[in-house]
Amino acid sequence: MVPMLLVLLLAVVLFGVGFAAKVLWWIAVLVLLIWLLGFIVRPLTGEGRRATWYRW
């Protein structure tokens, strides 16, 4: 009975890790898309030009 419970516990842990890794990949892709969108959609400066992507 104990080996069967250990295998079941291992399966649950591996499923949780796999699910968390997949969710983290989707979050990383979403953050990358927002970051890239920041280069495209930049505010205009006072002269009507696009602002630079850096702050200094």
N, C-alpha and C positions, 0 to 999 in steps of 0.2 A: 504493500500500500504506500509506503514512504517513497519508493522510487517513482511510482506513478504520480504522486503529488509533486515531486521535484521536477519531473518532466513537464507537468502542467504549469507549474510556477515559471519554469524557464520559457515555455511558450508564451505565457502572458507577458513576461518581461520583454522578450524579443519583439512581440507585437507592439508593445508600448513604445519601445525604442524606434521601431520602424515607422510607426505613426508620427512620433515626435520629429523624426528626421525628415519625413515628407512635409510636415507642416512647416518646419524651419526652412526647407528649400523654397516653398511657396512664399514665405515671408521675405526671404532674401531676394527672390525675383521681383516681388512687389516693390521693395525698397530700391532696387536697381532701376526699375522703370520710373519711379518717382524722381530719383536722382537724375536720370537722363532727361526726363521731362523738364527739369529745372534749367537745363542748358538751352532748351528750345523756347520755353516761355519765361523770358526775362523781362523785368520791368523796363520802361523807357526812362531815360535820363531827362534832365531839364531841356537839353538841346534836341530832344526827339530821337536820339540814338538809343540803341540797346545798351543796357548796362553790362559791364564786364562780369564774368562769372566769378571773379575773385573780389574780395572786399577791400584790399589795401590799395 
